[in-house]
Amino acid sequence: MQRNADKRAASRRSPTPTPPRPAAEAVEAAERGRAATNRNPSASIANQPLLNRESATALYMQIADLLRADIDSGVFAADGKLPAENALTRRFDVSRVTVRQAIAQLLAEGYVVSKQGKGTFVSRQKFLHDLKPMRGFYDALVAQGVEPKTKLLEFAPASASDSVRQAFGTAGADCFQLKRLYLVDDEPIALVVSTLPPQASGLTWEQANRNPIYGLLENVLKLSVTKAEVRIRARSAGASVGQLLGLSAKAALLVMERESFGSDGALRERTSFYIRPENYEFSLTVQGPLPVGSSIKNVNDASARAAE
């Protein structure tokens, strides 16, 4: 009797072994796991390998590499928000400073964009502006299948230097300034500030609002454009431009400066394009023949000769 009671007690203490899960159920469970990860991209970071703290590669670069890989593999979709700073700090067991350095690296590479008060987001598809054909900024976007929205901020007489007035061929008259904001998916991508010739006094606000600069010159004012000179440089946004583009004053900008001329050499317009750099690129294809210069000067050789 006692032995039977002991056996019954042992059977209650020992759980019945779980039978092996059928293959179909295992596949279904795996699919559920992947679906959960897709719904919560941050969860994939938890499965990433720990940082190699013995490596010569800085921790922030390792974090940037891991986040970059997530972006490239689609874990974070275009325009998707990255995990908050606190979440990344906990995931990688590093300081806020290290996380900020990693995000700064991705910002510099154009992988992400920072939106004030909202967080850090994956950059959209980059726009590629081909400089070879003479084409307006609006048409360059349309050529890539983008339908930008514009907002006319200013169109009014403006003072200009004597040299600019002379270049327009009308030294005694006022020029006009046009200021326009370009948006894609309701996000600002560029601010355009243009100086137009005195003939622009005949334009209405509605005409300036509905036509790009080259359209105003060619189609409305009947001033043909046959040549354009373009220069590209980098600068910080500054307070006023940064506010319009949703950037901090210290944020980097691409600046394209353009001057367009008629067949008689007269200046038709002078325009500065202040462009957010994280999703905009310029390209130019050139052809040979390629002139090859003389041999380069070697710094080490020059130092050796100076020491003799």
MINU-337801 format. One record per atom (N, C-alpha, C, O): x negated, y, z. Coordinates in steps of 0.1 Angstrom, whole numbers, plus 2048, in hexadecimal, padded with zeros to 3 digits. Layout:
N
XYZ ...
This chain:
308
7F87F4800 800800800 7F780D800 7FA8167F8 7ED80C809 7E481880A 7DD81A7FD 7DB8257F8 7D880F7F7 7D18107EA 7D98167DF 7D581E7D7 7E68127DF 7F08187D5 7F28277D7 7F282E7CD 7F382B7E3 7F58397E6 7E88417E2 7EA84C7DD 7DC83B7E4 7D08427E0 7D08447D1 7CC84E7CC 7D483A7CA 7D483A7BB 7DD8457B6 7DA84D7AD 7E98467BD 7F38507B8 7ED85E7BB 7EF8677B3 7E78607C7 7E186D7CA 7D68717C0 7D587D7BC 7CE8677BC 7C386A7B3 7C886E7A5 7C287679F 7D38677A1 7D986B794 7DE879794 7DE87F78A 7E487E7A0 7E988B7A0 7DD8957A0 7DF8A079A 7D28927A6 7C689B7A6 7BF89C799 7BA8A6795 7BF891791 7B8891784 7C1894779 7CA88C776 7BF89F772 7C88A3767 7C689A75C 7BB894759 7D1898754 7D188F749 7C889673E 7CA8A173B 7BE88F738 7B689572E 7BE89A722 7C789371E 7BA8A671D 7C18AC711 7BD8A4705 7B18A4702 7C689F6FD 7C28986F1 7BC8A26E7 7BF8AE6E7 7B389D6DE 7AC8A66D4 7B78AD6CC 7C18A86C8 7B48BA6C9 7BD8C26C1 7BC8BE6B3 7B18BC6AE 7C78BB6AC 7C68B869E 7BF8C3696 7BF8CE699 7BA8BF68A 7B28C8682 7BB8D467D 7B68DF67D 7C88D167A 7D08DC675 7D38E6680 7D38F267D 7D48E168D 7D68EB698 7C98F369A 7CA8FF69D 7BE8ED698 7B18F469A 7B08FF690 7AB90B693 7B38FC683 7B3906679 7BC91267C 7B991E67A 7C890E681 7D2918684 7CD92168F 7D092E68F 7C791B699 7C29236A4 7B792D69F 7B69386A4 7AE928696 7A4931691 7AA93C689 7A594868A 7B493A681 7BB94467A 7C194F683 7C095B681 7C794A68F 7CC953698 7C195C69E 7C39686A1 7B69566A1 7AA95E6A6 7A696969C 7A39746A0 7A596568F 7A196F686 7AB97A684 7A7985683 7B8976685 7C2981684 7C198A690 7C399668E 7BF98569B 7BD98D6A7 7B29976A6 7B39A36AA 7A79926A0 79B99B69E 79E9A6694 79A9B1696 7A69A2689 7A99AD680 7B29B7686 7B19C3682 7BB9B368F 7C49BD696 7BC9C569F 7C09D16A2 7B19C06A5 7A99C76AE 79A9C76AA 7939BE6AF 7969D06A1 7889CF69C 77E9D06A7 7739CA6A6 7819D66B2 7779D86BD 7749CA6C3 7699C96C8 77D9C16C1 77A9B46C7 76F9AD6C1 7689A56C7 76C9B06B4 7619A96AD 7549AD6B3 74A9A56B3 7539B96B8 7469BE6BE 7429B56CA 7379B36CD 74D9B16D2 74A9A86DD 74399B6DA 73C9956E2 7459976CD 74098A6C9 73298C6C3 72B9826BF 72D9996C2 72099B6BB 7159976C5 7179976D1 70A9936BF 6FF98F6C8 6FA99B6D0 6FB9A76CC 6F49986DC 6EF9A36E4 6E39AA6DD 6DD9A46D5 6E19B66E1 6D69BE6DB 6C99B76E0 6C89B26EB 6BF9B86D7 6B29B26DA 6AA9BE6E1 6A49C66DA 6AA9BD6EE 6A39C86F5 6949C76F5 68D9D06FA 68F9BC6F0 6809BA6EE 67B9BF6E1 66F9BF6DE 6859C26D8 6819C56CA 67B9D36C9 67D9DC6D2 6729D56BF 66D9E26BD 6779EC6B7 6759F86B7 6829E76B2 68D9EF6AD 6959F56B8 6999EE6C1 696A026B8 69DA096C3 6ABA046C4 6B29FF6BA 6B0A046D0 6BE9FF6D3 6C9A066CB 6D2A006C6 6C7A136CA 6D2A1A6C2 6D2A166B4 6DCA166AD 6C6A136AE 6C5A0E6A0 6CCA0069F 6D29FE695 6CA9F86A9 6D09EB6A9 6DF9EC6A9 6E79E56A2 6E49F56B1 6F39F86B2 6F89FD6A5 7029F96A0 6F0A0769F 6F4A0C692 6F5A01687 6FEA0167F 6EB9F8688 6EB9ED67E 6F79E4680 6FD9E0676 6FB9E168C 7079D968E 7149DF68A 71C9D9684 7159EC68D 7219F3689 7219F567A 72C9F4674 7169F7674 7159F8665 71A9EB65F 7219EC655 7159E0664 7199D365F 7289D1660 72E9CC657 72E9D666B 73D9D566D 7449DD662 74E9D865D 73F9E9660 7459F1656 7449EB648 74E9EB640 7389E6644 7369E0637 73F9D3635 7439D162A 7419CC640 7499C063F 7589C2640 75F9B963F 75C9CE642 76A9D2643 7709D0650 77D9D1651 7699CD65B 76E9CD668 7759DA66C 7809DA671 76E9E5668 7749F266A 7779F765C 76E9F9654 7849F9659 7889FE64C 785A0C649 782A14652 785A1063C 782A1E639 78CA27640 798A24640 787A31646 78FA3B64D 794A3565A 79CA3C661 78FA2965E 793A2366B 78AA29676 77FA2E674 790A29682 789A2F68E 780A25694 784A19696 773A29697 76AA2169F 76EA206AE 775A296B2 76AA166B5 76DA166C3 768A226CA 75EA286C6 76EA266D5 76AA326DD 75CA306E3 757A246E4 756A3A6E6 748A3A6EC 747A316F8 73EA2A6F9 751A32701 751A2A70D 752A1B709 74BA1370F 75AA176FF 75BA096FB 74DA046F6 7499F96F9 747A0C6EE 73AA086E8 72FA076F3 7279FE6F3 730A106FD 727A0F708 728A02710 71E9FC713 7349FE712 7369F1719 7339E5711 72D9DC716 7369E6704 7339DA6FB 7249D76FA 7209CC6FB 71D9E26F9 70E9E06F6 7069E1703 6FA9E0703 70D9E570E 7069E771B 6FA9F071A 6EF9ED71D 6FD9FC714 6F3A07713 6F9A14718 705A1471B 6F1A1E718 6F6A2B71D 6FDA32712 6FDA2F706 704A3D716 70BA4570C 702A4C703 705A4D6F7 6F6A4F707 6ECA566FF 6E8A4D6F3 6E7A516E8 6E6A406F6 6E3A366EC 6EEA346E2 6ECA346D6 6FAA346E6 706A336DD 707A3F6D5 709A3E6C9 705A4B6DA 706A576D2 6FBA576C8 6FDA5C6BD 6EFA526CB 6E4A526C1 6E8A486B6 6E5A4B6AA 6EEA3D6B9 6F3A346AE 6FDA3A6A5 6FCA39699 707A416AB 711A486A3 70BA5369B 70FA5568F 702A5A6A1 6FBA65699 6F4A5F68D 6F3A65682 6EEA5368E 6E7A4D683 6F1A4A678 6EEA4C66C 6FDA4467C 707A41672 70DA4E66B 710A4E660 70EA58673 712A6566E 708A6A663 70CA6F659 6FBA69666 6F1A6E65D 6F1A66650 6EEA6B646 6F5A59651 6F5A50645 702A5263D 703A4C632 70CA59643 718A5A63C 722A4F63E 72CA4E637 71FA45647 728A3A649 734A3E651 73FA3864F 733A4865A 73EA4C662 73FA5B662 736A6265D 74AA60666 74DA6F667 753A72675 75BA6A679 74FA7C67B 754A80688 75FA8B686 75DA9567F 76BA8868B 776A9268B 778A97699 77BA906A2 777AA5699 778AAB6A6 785AA86AE 790AA96A8 784AA36BA 78FAA06C2 796A936BF 79FA8F6C5 791A8C6B5 797A7F6B1 78EA736B2 793A686B5 781A756B0 778A6A6B1 76FA686A5 76EA7169D 76AA5C6A3 761A59698 768A4F68F 76DA45693 768A52682 76FA4A678 766A4566D 75CA4C66A 769A3A667 762A3565B 764A3E650 76FA4264D 75AA42648 75BA4B63D 763A44632 763A38630 76AA4D62B 771A4961F 768A46614 75BA47615 76DA41609 765A3F5FD 75EA4C5F9 764A575F9 752A4B5F5 74AA565F1 74EA5B5E3 752A535DA 74EA685E2 751A6F5D5 743A715CE 73AA765D4 743A6E5C1 736A6F5BA 738A7A5AF 73FA785A6 731A855B1 732A915A8 727A9059E 71BA925A1 72AA8D592 720A8C587 71DA9B582 726AA257D 711A9F583 70DAAC580 70AAAE571 708AB956C 709AA3569 705AA455B 710AAC553 70CAB554C 71DAA8553 726AB054C 72AABC553 72AABD55F 72DAC754B 731AD4551 740AD2555 748AD254C 742AD1562 750ACE566 752AD5574 749AD657C 75EADA576 762AE0582 763AD658E 764ACA58C 763ADC59A 763AD35A6 770ACC5A6 770AC05A9 77CAD25A3 789ACB5A3 789AC0599 78DAB559C 784AC358D 784AB8582 77BAAD586 77DAA2582 770AB058D 767AA5591 76DA9B59A 76BA8F59A 776AA05A3 77EA985AC 788A905A4 78AA845A7 78FA9759B 79AA90594 794A8558B 79AA7B589 788A87586 781A7D57D 77FA70585 77DA6657F 77FA71592 77CA6559A 789A5F59F 789A565A8 794A6359A 7A1A5E59E 7A7A645AA 7B0A5E5B0 7A1A6F5AF 7A6A765BB 7AEA825B7 7ABA895AE 7B9A835BE 7C2A8F5BC 7C1A985C8 7C9A975D2 7B8AA15C8 7B5AAA5D4 7C1AB45D6 7C7AB85CC 7C3AB85E2 7CBAC35E5 7C3ACF5E8 7B8ACE5EC 7C8ADB5E5 7C1AE75E7 7C9AF15EF 7D6AF15EE 7C2AFA5F6 7C9B045FD 7C2B115FB 7B6B135FF 7C8B1B5F4 7C2B285F2 7C2B305FE 7CDB33604 7B7B34603 7B5B3B610 7B4B4A60D 7B8B52616 7AEB4E602 7ABB5C600 7AAB5E5F1 7A4B575EA 7B0B695EC 7AEB6E5DF 7B0B7D5DF 7BBB825DF 7A5B855DE 7A6B935E0 799B9A5DB 78FB935D9 79ABA75D8 78EBAF5D4 783BAD5DF 786BAD5EB 777BAD5DA 76CBAC5E4 760BB45DE 75EBB55D2 758BB95E7 74CBC05E4 741BB65DF 741BAB5E4 739BBA5D7 72EBB25D2 722BBB5CF 723BC75CE 716BB55CF 70ABBC5CD 70ABC25BF 711BBD5B6 701BCC5BD 700BD25B0 6FBBC85A5 6FFBC859A 6F2BBF5AA 6EDBB55A0 6F8BAB59B 6F8BA8590 701BA85A5 70CB9F5A1 715BA6597 719BA058D 718BB259A 721BBA591 71BBBC583 722BBA579 70EBBE583 707BC0576 707BB256F 709BB2562 706BA7576 706B9A570 714B97569 715B9155F 71FB9C570 72CB9B56A 72EBA455E 737BA3557 725BAE55D 727BB8552 730BC3555 734BCA54C 734BC5561 73DBCF565 738BD5572 73DBD357D 72EBDE571 727BE357D 730BEC585 72DBED591 73ABF2580 742BFC588 74EBF658E 755BFE595 752BEA58D 75FBE4591 75DBDA59D 752BD459E 767BD95A5 767BCF5AF 768BC15AA 76FBBE5A0 762BB75B1 763BA95AD 76FBA45B6 774BAB5BE 772B975B4 77CB905BC 777B845C2 76EB7D5BD 77BB825CF 777B765D6 782B6C5D7 78EB705DB 77FB5F5D4 789B555D6 784B4B5E0 778B465DF 78CB475E9 788B3D5F4 792B325F4 79EB355F6 78EB265F2 797B1B5F1 792B0F5F9 786B0C5F9 79BB085FF 798AFB607 79DAEF5FF 7A8AEF5FA 794AE55FD 797AD95F7 79AACE601 792ACC60B 7A5AC65FF 7A8ABB608 7ABAAE601 7B0AAF5F6 7A6AA3607 7AAA96601 7B0A8E60D 7AAA8D618 7BBA8860B 7C3A81615 7C5A8A621 7C4A8662D 7C7A9761E 7CAAA1629 7BEAA4632 7C0AAB63C 7B2AA062E 7A6AA3635 79EAAD62D 79CAAA621 799AB8632 791AC162A 783ABB626 77DAB462E 780ABD61A 773AB8615 76AAC3610 75DAC1610 76FACE60C 767AD9607 76EAE6608 77AAE7607 765AF060A 76AAFE60A 763B055FE 757B045FD 76BB0C5F6 765B125EA 767B215EB 772B265EE 75CB295EA 75CB375EA 756B3C5DD 74AB3A5DA 75EB435D5 75AB475C8 75CB565C6 765B5C5CB 752B5C5BF 752B6A5BB 756B6A5AC 74EB645A4 761B715A9 766B7159B 764B80596 763B8959D 764B81588 761B8E582 76DB97584 778B93588 76BBA4582 777BAE584 783BAB57C 78EBAF580 782BA3571 78DBA0569 797B98571 7A3B9756E 793B9257C 79CB8A585 7A6B9258C 7B0B8D592 7A5BA058B 7AFBA8591 7BDBA658A 7C7BAA590 7BDBA157E 7C9B9F577 7D0B9257B 7DBB8E576 7CAB8A583 7CFB7D588 7D9B7F593 7D7B8759C 7E3B77594 7ECB7659F 7E8B6C5A9 7E0B635A6 7EDB6D5B6 7EAB635C0 7EEB555BB 7E7B4B5BD 7FAB545B5 7FFB485B0 7F6B415A5 7F3B355A6 7F0B4A59C 7E7B44592 7DAB3F599 7D5B35595 7D5B475A3 7C9B425AA 7CCB365B2 7C3B2D5B3 7D8B345B6 7DBB295BF 7DDB1C5B6 7DAB115BB 7E1B1D5AA 7E5B125A1 7D9B0E598 7DAB03592 7CFB15597 7C4B1258D 7B7B11594 7B3B1A59C 7AFB07590 7A1B07594 799B1358E 79EB1A585 78DB15593 786B2158E 783B2157F 786B2B578 77FB1657A 77DB1556B 78AB17564 78AB1C559 795B12569 7A2B14563 7A6B23562 7ABB27558 7A3B2A56D 7A6B3856D 79DB40563 7A3B4855B 791B3C562 788B43558 78CB4054A 78DB49542 78DB33547 78FB2F539 79DB31534 79FB36529 7A7B2D53C 7B4B2C537 7BCB3953A 7C5B3D532 7BAB40545 7C2B4B549 7BBB58545 7C1B6153E 7AEB5A548 7A7B66545 7A0B66537 79BB70532 7A0B5A531 79AB58524 78BB5C523 786B6251A 784B5852E 776B5B52F 76FB4D52E 770B45537 769B4A523 763B3D520 756B3B529 74FB4552C 754B2F52D 748B2B534 740B2152C 746B17528 734B2452A 72BB1C521 71FB16528 719B0D523 71CB1B534 710B1653B 713B1854A 719B2254F 70DB0F552 70EB10561 700B0C567 6FAB02562 6FCB13571 6F0B10578 6F5B0B586 6FCB1258D 6EFB0058B 6F4AFA598 6E7AF85A0 6DDAF359C 6E9AFC5AD 6DFAF95B7 6E5AF25C3 6F1AF65C7 6DFAE95C9 6E4AE15D4 6DAAE25E0 6CEAE05DE 6DFAE55EC 6D7AE65F7 6DFAE1604 6EBADE603 6D9AE060F 6DFADD61B 6DEAE8625 6D5AF0625 6E9AE962E 6E9AF4638 6F3AEF643 6FBAE6641 6F2AF664E 6FCAF3659 709AFA656 709B0464E 714AF565B 721AFB657 723B0965C 729B11655 71EB0C668 722B1966E 730B19674 738B10671 733B2367B 740B23683 74CB24679 755B1C67A 74CB2D670 758B30668 75AB2565E 765B2065D 750B20657 751B1564D 754B08654 75DB01650 74DB0665F 74FAFA667 75EAF866C 763AED66B 764B03670 771B03675 77BAFF66A 784AF766C 779B0465E 782B01653 780AF364E 78AAEC649 774AED64F 772ADF64B 773AD5656 771AC9654 776ADA662 778AD166E 76BACB673 76AAC0677 760AD4672 753AD0676 74EAD9681 753AE4683 744AD4688 73DADD692 734AE768A 731AE567F 730AF1691 728AFC68A 71AAF6686 714AFB67D 715AEC68D 708AE668A 709ADB680 6FEAD667D 715AD767C 716ACC673 70FACF665 70FADB661 70AAC565F 703AC7652 70DAC8647 717AC1647 70AAD063D 712AD1631 70AAD0624 6FEAD3624 710ACB61A 70AACD60C 710ADA606 71CADD607 707AE2601 70BAEE5FA 707AEE5EC 6FCAED5E8 711AEF5E3 70FAF05D5 712AFE5D0 71DB035D2 707B055CB 709B125C6 709B125B7 700B0D5B1 713B185B1 714B185A3 716B2659D 71EB2E5A2 710B28592 712B3458A 715B3057C 70EB28576 720B36576 724B32569 723B3F560 725B4A564 720B3C553 71DB4754A 725B4553D 728B3A539 728B50536 72EB50529 723B4F51E 717B4F521 727B4E512 71EB4D507 715B59505 70AB59500 71AB6550A 713B7150A 709B73515 702B7D516 709B6951E 700B6A52A 706B71536 6FFB72540 712B76535 718B7D540 71DB7254A 721B67547 71BB76557 720B6E562 72FB6D562 736B77560 734B61563 742B5E564 747B5C572 752B61576 73FB5557A 743B53588 737B4F590 72DB4958A 737B5159D 72DB4C5A6 734B465B2 73BB4D5B9 731B395B4 739B325BE 730B295C7 726B235C2 734B295D4 72DB205DD 738B165E2 743B195E6 734B095E1 73CAFE5E6 736AF85F2 72BAF35F2 73DAF95FD 738AF460A 73FAE660C 74BAE660E 737ADB60B 73DACE60A 739AC5616 72DAC561A 743ABE61B 740AB4626 737AA9620 73BAA3616 72CAA6625 722A9D61E 725A8E620 71FA86619 72DA8B62A 72EA7C62E 735A74623 733A68622 73CA7A61A 743A7260F 742A79602 74BA785F9 737A805FF 735A875F2 727A865EE 71DA885F6 725A825E1 717A805DC 717A875CE 721A885C7 70BA8C5CA 708A915BD 6FFA875B6 6F7A815BB 702A865A9 6F9A7E5A0 6F5A85594 6FDA8D58E 6EAA8258E 6E5A87582 6DCA7D57B 6D3A78580 6E0A7A56E 6D8A71566 6D0A7955C 6D5A81555 6C3A7655C 6BAA7D552 6B3A73549 6B2A6754D 6AFA7753D 6A9A6E534 69BA73530 698A7F532 692A6A52C 684A6D528 684A7451B 68EA78515 678A76515 66BA7051A 666A76527 669A8252B 65FA6E52F 65AA7253C 64CA7753B 643A6F538 64AA8453E 63CA8953E 635A8454B 63AA86556 629A7E549 622A79555 617A83558 60EA86550 617A88564 60DA92568 5FFA8C56B 5FEA7F56A 5F6A9456F 5E9A8F572 5EAA8757F 5F4A87586 5DEA81583 5DEA79590 5E1A8259C 5DEA8D59C 5E7A7B5A6 5EAA835B2 5DEA855BB 5D4A7E5B9 5DFA8F5C3 5D4A915CC 5D6A895D9 5E0A8A5DF 5CCA825DD 5CCA795E9 5C8A815F5 5BDA865F5 5D0A825FF 5CDA8960B 5C0A84612 5B8A8B617 5BFA76612 5B3A70619 5A7A74612 59CA76618 5A7A74604 59BA775FD 597A855FF 58BA89601 5A1A8E600 59EA9D602 598A9E610 58FAA7611 59DA9761A 597A98627 589A93628 581A9962F 586A88620 579A83620 56FA8C61A 564A8E61F 573A9360F 56AA9D609 568AA9612 55DAAE612 572AAD619 570AB8622 567AB562D 560ABE632 566AA8631 55DAA463C 54FAA3638 546AA3640 54DAA262B 53FAA0626 536AAD627 52AAAD624 
